Amino acid sequence: TGVQTCALPIYFNVANSRTDPRRDYMSVEQISPTVTPDITVMGDVILDRYWHATVSRTNPEAPGVVCNVASATSSLGGCGAVAAICHGLGLAVSVGCAVAPDREGDEVVEMLCQVADGGGVILATMPQTTMKQRVIANGQLMHTRFDFEEIAEVDRLTSRHLQLLPIGKVILVADYGKGFCTDAVLRRIFRIGKRAGVPVIVDPARGRSPLAYRGATALKLNASEARQITGQDPAQSAEWLSTFLECAVIVTDGSEGMFFSHAGEHWHQQAVPSRVVDVTGAGDTVLAAVGLGFVRSLGWKKTMSLAAELAAQQVGIHGVAPV
């Protein structure tokens, strides 16, 4: 181990997590389904790792504190978080994603096997499994985050293996801009959804052209992402994007709630008051809730109300957990 410094002068011991080039992996790993999936989740998977530490003294070498790391925990992030939340909501889940042939990828696959009871197709083609390292010190989430990633697009030929994935009653796509959701892969997903006769709900990547998502049944994005595209407020953004893409659009805006627009219908869903501990996973929870709404045929208004309730529960805990 060694000492790594960051923008905030705090000490951390960071273990080497690089890929071992001597290891040999198959390019595709399949998880055998044990049940018929209710819902299918695809996209960029992320390993969320937390160091749990105590702070008892200031840093003698620079302004800041010294963290004594006592333990570490890991959980699924990105589309993995969406899958875990759906599983926690009682849905049978199938998963399609990509990792690297490294230790972090092994950890992700192991956790996905616990939630993908509807089957899975995992492409082991990425140069590095994306990991986000956070620190909880004295029970508080610290502001600094360490990201370990090397972004590369999924191979077009390898992506054909996604056709082996069992498809549920709805497809959720979590695009975090890490390389899985290429234009070719998105077109393939939209074709799969159309062929299966199921809706495709997308959480788009920040800064990406909305044209990449033409063909989706619905888009779910936050106010900052929507404003970057349209230059308008959340309500106006929802209406503009819905008209432009000819699909339903949900724009989330934290404590201000959510804004919905589709086929001339526009409304505002109030947020459920809650004590905010960690906003990680709030968007993933809304996406999972929308999927649950489609599976149960709740309709948009009941689905939005459910999403607001579940998001309020999610922000009240550290990390992403079933709600």
C-alpha positions in Angstrom: 0.0 0.0 0.0 1.0 3.7 -0.3 -0.2 7.1 0.6 -2.4 9.0 -1.9 -3.2 12.6 -1.5 -6.2 14.5 -3.0 -7.6 17.9 -3.4 -8.6 17.9 0.2 -5.5 17.2 2.4 -6.6 13.9 3.9 -4.5 10.7 4.1 -5.7 7.4 2.7 -4.0 4.1 2.1 -4.8 2.8 -1.4 -4.2 -0.8 -2.4 -3.1 -1.5 -6.0 -6.2 -2.7 -7.9 -4.8 -2.9 -11.4 -5.6 -5.8 -13.7 -3.3 -8.9 -13.4 -2.3 -9.4 -17.1 -1.5 -13.1 -16.5 -5.2 -14.0 -15.8 -7.2 -15.4 -18.7 -10.9 -14.7 -19.1 -13.7 -15.5 -21.4 -15.1 -12.4 -23.2 -18.7 -13.3 -22.1 -20.1 -14.7 -18.9 -23.7 -15.8 -18.6 -25.8 -16.0 -15.4 -28.3 -18.8 -15.8 -31.9 -17.7 -15.0 -33.8 -19.4 -12.2 -37.0 -17.5 -12.9 -38.6 -15.6 -15.8 -37.5 -12.0 -15.5 -40.0 -9.3 -14.7 -37.6 -6.6 -15.7 -34.3 -6.2 -17.6 -31.6 -3.8 -16.7 -28.7 -2.9 -19.0 -26.0 -0.2 -19.0 -22.8 0.8 -17.3 -22.1 -1.1 -14.1 -20.0 0.5 -11.4 -18.4 -0.9 -8.2 -19.2 1.5 -5.3 -16.7 1.0 -2.5 -16.8 2.7 0.9 -14.1 3.1 3.5 -15.5 3.4 7.0 -13.2 5.5 9.1 -12.8 7.6 12.3 -11.3 11.0 12.6 -9.6 11.9 15.9 -6.8 14.3 14.9 -5.8 16.9 12.4 -3.2 16.3 9.7 0.2 17.4 11.0 1.5 17.8 7.4 -1.2 20.0 5.8 -4.6 21.5 6.7 -7.1 18.8 7.1 -7.6 15.6 9.1 -6.2 12.0 9.3 -8.7 9.2 8.6 -8.2 5.9 10.4 -9.8 3.4 8.0 -11.4 0.5 10.0 -13.3 -1.4 7.4 -14.5 -1.4 3.8 -17.7 -2.3 2.1 -18.8 -2.6 -1.5 -22.1 -2.4 -3.4 -23.3 -2.3 -6.9 -23.5 1.1 -8.7 -24.7 2.2 -12.1 -27.0 -0.3 -13.7 -26.0 -2.7 -11.0 -27.6 -0.5 -8.4 -30.8 -0.3 -10.5 -30.8 -4.1 -10.7 -30.3 -4.4 -6.9 -33.1 -2.0 -6.2 -35.4 -3.8 -8.5 -34.5 -7.1 -6.9 -35.2 -5.5 -3.5 -38.6 -4.4 -4.7 -39.5 -8.1 -5.3 -38.9 -8.1 -9.1 -37.1 -10.9 -10.9 -34.2 -9.2 -12.8 -32.1 -10.0 -15.8 -28.9 -7.9 -16.4 -26.7 -7.0 -19.3 -23.5 -5.0 -18.7 -19.7 -5.1 -19.2 -16.7 -5.3 -16.8 -13.0 -5.8 -17.1 -11.0 -9.0 -16.3 -9.9 -7.6 -13.0 -10.6 -8.2 -9.3 -13.2 -5.4 -9.2 -14.9 -7.1 -12.2 -15.0 -10.4 -10.3 -16.5 -8.6 -7.3 -19.2 -7.1 -9.5 -20.0 -10.4 -11.2 -20.3 -12.1 -7.8 -22.8 -9.4 -6.5 -24.8 -9.5 -9.8 -25.2 -13.3 -9.4 -27.1 -12.5 -6.1 -29.6 -10.2 -7.8 -29.9 -11.4 -11.4 -32.2 -14.3 -10.8 -33.7 -13.7 -14.2 -30.4 -14.3 -15.9 -27.5 -12.2 -17.1 -25.0 -11.5 -19.9 -21.8 -9.9 -18.7 -19.3 -8.8 -21.4 -15.7 -9.0 -19.9 -14.3 -6.6 -22.5 -13.6 -3.3 -20.7 -10.0 -2.2 -19.9 -10.9 -1.5 -16.3 -14.0 -2.0 -14.1 -15.2 1.4 -13.0 -14.9 1.9 -9.3 -16.0 4.9 -7.2 -14.3 5.0 -3.8 -16.0 7.0 -1.1 -15.1 7.6 2.6 -17.5 7.7 5.5 -15.7 9.2 8.5 -17.4 9.5 11.9 -20.7 8.6 10.2 -20.5 11.4 7.7 -19.9 11.0 4.0 -16.8 13.0 3.1 -16.7 15.3 0.1 -13.8 13.7 -1.7 -14.4 10.8 -4.0 -11.8 8.7 -5.8 -12.7 7.4 -9.3 -10.9 4.5 -10.9 -11.9 4.1 -14.5 -10.7 3.8 -18.1 -13.5 4.5 -20.5 -13.7 2.4 -23.7 -16.6 1.5 -25.9 -18.0 -2.0 -25.9 -17.0 -4.0 -29.0 -19.7 -4.0 -31.5 -19.4 -7.7 -32.3 -19.3 -8.7 -28.6 -22.5 -6.7 -28.0 -24.4 -9.2 -30.1 -24.3 -11.5 -27.1 -26.9 -9.3 -25.5 -29.4 -11.1 -27.7 -28.9 -14.1 -25.4 -30.3 -12.1 -22.5 -33.8 -13.1 -21.2 -36.1 -10.0 -21.6 -38.6 -9.0 -19.0 -41.8 -6.8 -19.3 -39.7 -3.6 -19.4 -36.1 -2.7 -20.2 -34.3 -0.1 -18.1 -31.1 1.4 -19.5 -28.6 3.3 -17.2 -26.1 5.2 -19.4 -23.3 6.6 -17.2 -21.1 7.4 -20.2 -18.6 4.6 -19.4 -18.6 2.9 -22.8 -21.4 0.3 -22.6 -24.2 2.4 -24.2 -22.7 3.0 -27.6 -24.9 4.2 -30.4 -24.8 0.6 -31.8 -25.7 -0.9 -28.5 -28.5 1.5 -27.9 -30.0 0.7 -31.4 -29.7 -3.0 -30.6 -31.5 -2.5 -27.2 -34.3 -0.5 -28.9 -34.6 -3.3 -31.5 -34.8 -5.9 -28.8 -37.5 -3.9 -27.0 -39.5 -3.4 -30.2 -39.2 -7.1 -31.1 -40.3 -8.2 -27.6 -43.0 -5.6 -27.5 -41.8 -4.1 -24.2 -41.0 -0.4 -23.3 -37.4 0.8 -23.0 -36.8 3.4 -20.2 -33.5 5.3 -20.4 -31.5 7.3 -17.9 -29.2 9.2 -20.3 -25.5 10.1 -19.9 -24.7 13.7 -19.0 -23.7 15.8 -22.0 -24.8 13.3 -24.6 -27.0 14.3 -27.5 -30.6 13.3 -26.9 -30.7 12.1 -30.5 -28.9 9.0 -29.2 -32.0 8.0 -27.3 -34.5 8.4 -30.1 -36.5 5.2 -29.9 -36.9 5.1 -26.2 -40.3 4.8 -24.6 -39.3 7.3 -21.8 -36.3 9.3 -20.6 -35.5 10.0 -16.9 -32.9 12.7 -16.3 -32.1 15.2 -13.6 -32.6 19.0 -13.8 -28.9 19.8 -14.4 -28.7 17.3 -17.3 -31.9 18.6 -18.8 -30.8 22.3 -18.5 -27.6 21.4 -20.2 -29.5 20.2 -23.2 -32.3 22.7 -23.4 -31.2 25.7 -21.4 -34.6 25.8 -19.8 -36.1 25.1 -16.4 -37.2 21.5 -15.5 -40.8 21.8 -16.5 -40.0 23.4 -19.8 -37.2 20.9 -20.4 -39.5 18.0 -19.9 -42.0 19.4 -22.3 -39.4 20.3 -25.0 -37.6 16.9 -24.8 -40.9 15.0 -24.9 -41.9 16.8 -28.0 -38.5 16.5 -29.6 -38.0 12.8 -28.9 -41.7 11.8 -29.1 -41.6 9.9 -25.8 -42.4 10.4 -22.1 -39.9 12.5 -20.1 -39.3 12.7 -16.4 -37.0 15.4 -15.0 -36.0 15.1 -11.4 -35.1 18.2 -9.4 -34.3 17.0 -5.8 -36.4 18.7 -3.2 -38.4 20.4 -5.9 -39.8 17.1 -7.0 -40.2 15.7 -10.5 -41.7 17.1 -13.7 -43.5 14.8 -16.2 -44.4 15.4 -19.9 -45.9 13.2 -22.5 -48.4 13.5 -25.4 -49.7 16.8 -24.2 -49.9 15.8 -20.5 -47.7 17.8 -18.1 -47.6 17.7 -14.3 -45.5 18.2 -11.3 -44.9 15.5 -8.6 -44.1 16.9 -5.2 -41.0 15.5 -3.4 -41.5 13.6 -0.2 -39.8 15.4 2.7 -36.8 13.5 4.1 -33.5 14.0 5.9 -30.8 13.8 3.2 -27.8 11.7 4.2 -26.5 10.7 0.8 -28.0 11.4 -2.6 -26.1 8.5 -4.2 -28.6 6.2 -5.9 -31.6 8.6 -5.8 -31.8 8.7 -9.7 -31.3 4.9 -9.8 -34.2 4.5 -7.4 -36.5 6.6 -9.6 -35.5 4.6 -12.6 -36.3 1.3 -10.8 -39.6 2.7 -9.6 -40.6 3.6 -13.1 -39.8 0.0 -14.1 -41.9 -1.3 -11.2 -44.7 0.9 -12.3 -44.7 -0.5 -15.9 -44.5 -4.1 -14.6 -47.5 -3.5 -12.4 -49.4 -1.3 -14.9 -49.8 1.5 -12.3 -50.0 4.3 -14.8 -47.8 7.4 -14.8 -49.3 9.3 -11.9 -49.2 6.4 -9.4 -45.7 5.5 -10.7 -44.4 9.1 -10.1 -45.9 9.1 -6.6 -44.2 5.8 -5.9 -40.9 7.0 -7.3 -41.0 10.1 -5.0 -41.6 7.9 -1.9 -38.8 5.5 -2.7 -36.3 8.2 -3.6 -37.0 9.9 -0.2 -36.1 6.6 1.5 -33.0 6.2 -0.6 -31.4 9.6 0.2 -31.9 8.9 4.0 -29.2 6.1 4.0 -25.5 5.9 3.0 -24.8 4.4 -0.4 -27.4 2.5 -2.5 -29.6 -0.1 -0.8 -32.9 -1.8 -1.5 -35.8 0.4 -0.4 
